[in-house]
Amino acid sequence: MAEIVETRGASATFYTLLRLLPGLALLLVVGLAARVIEGALLSVVEAAWLEAMISNVIIAIVLGLLINNLVRLPAIFEPGLAVYEFFLKIGVIFLGARVLLSDLLQLGAIGLGMVVVEISFSIVFVLFFARLFKLPQKMASLISIGVGICGVSAIIAAAPAIKARREESSYAIAVILVFGAGALVVYPLVGHLLGMPEHLFGVWAGLAVDNTAEAVATGAIFSDTAARYATFAKMCRNALMAFVVLGFAVVYARRGQADTVGHKGSFLWQKFPKFVLGFVAMSVLFTLLSAIHFSPEMASRVTSTQASLKNLYKWAFLFTFAGVGLRTSFKEMAGAGWRPLVVGLATEAAVAFFTILMVLAAGSLIPQVL
């Protein structure tokens, strides 16, 4: 009997991997093609200003957008394309190898403080505008959660907790996707026009852009340093997702519009993004390793491992950016309707303006350590 169960388990695993292969292969091809195209362009471009604009990040996203919106991809690619979020989480964890615990605590205190202010502002602003435009209450709540915390992931986590209808969550997700795509173009332009320092732009992108993948990509389009700070700021927002979702679930349960939350601790753990803990664990590990007096040979191995992990996070993010393009459909975005989009536009503009002022005001307090 045990042998039969084991055989079935192995067969299921093999079938799952088989289903992932087409989409995963497409992610890898687009990511590698972006690197090849970047190298080819840099080899022929002589103008420094034009060279600065050539980035594998932009190329990967554009290639993905072209493929997804000009070619109707068969459904066989869908399971594997969803793996781009796995690459994102792996990249975040590897990024922890370059952050010492002391820097993490210093940045974390500042980042979490700004995130609390940003989330509070976003939720209040969305709910106010949603009431003006008479959006359904739960749709407004989902949009506010998506804008305030981490985009689509937060909406997916919150929808069942507040008993939202499928169309309400679909509209909220469409709104987030529209402005996530727009941020990839608008934010870097604004950052360059204002001459923002790389680390401040990264924090701004991490605070203001909704989806984690788009926030990291927005920072990466500006610079590699900005991508690291965008990742960190966005991770601070993600860390609070479970608490905000719990708050909304309790409110709707008290109104009799959702199920009562039984064990709040279990609920928080279920909704908490675990890759954040991976980032912290990696930071703690390499902080401890840096404090140990190894032999020269062992110290060299530790340094080499750390350098390899730093390089791996760049590759992981590259495949994430390919996924951003391949999963962005302009046709799906067009179905959101005008009222949610107006509320989204007003909120995204207000959050962008509010957060950039906050980041610039706190600029001297944000250390350049990443």
Secondary structure, 3 states (H helix, E strand, C coil): CHHHHHHHHHHHHHHHHHHHHHHHHHHHHHHHHHHHHHHHHHHHCCCHHHHHHCCHHHHHHHHHHHHHHHCCCCHHHHHHHCCHHHHHHHHHHHHHHHCCHHHHHHHHHHHHHHHHHHHHHHHHHHHHHHHHCCCCHHHHHHHHHHHHCCHHHHHHHHHHHCCCCHHHHHHHHHHHHHHHHHHHHHHHHHHHHHCCCHHHHHHHHHHHCCCHHHHHHHHHHHCHHHHHHHHHHHHHHHHCHHHHHHHHHHHHHHCCCCCCCCCHHHHHHHHCCCHHHHHHHHHHHHHHHHHCCCCHHHHHHHHHHHHHHHHHHHHHHHHHHHHHHHCCCHHHHHHHCHHHHHHHHHHHHHHHHHHHHHHHHCHHHCCCCC
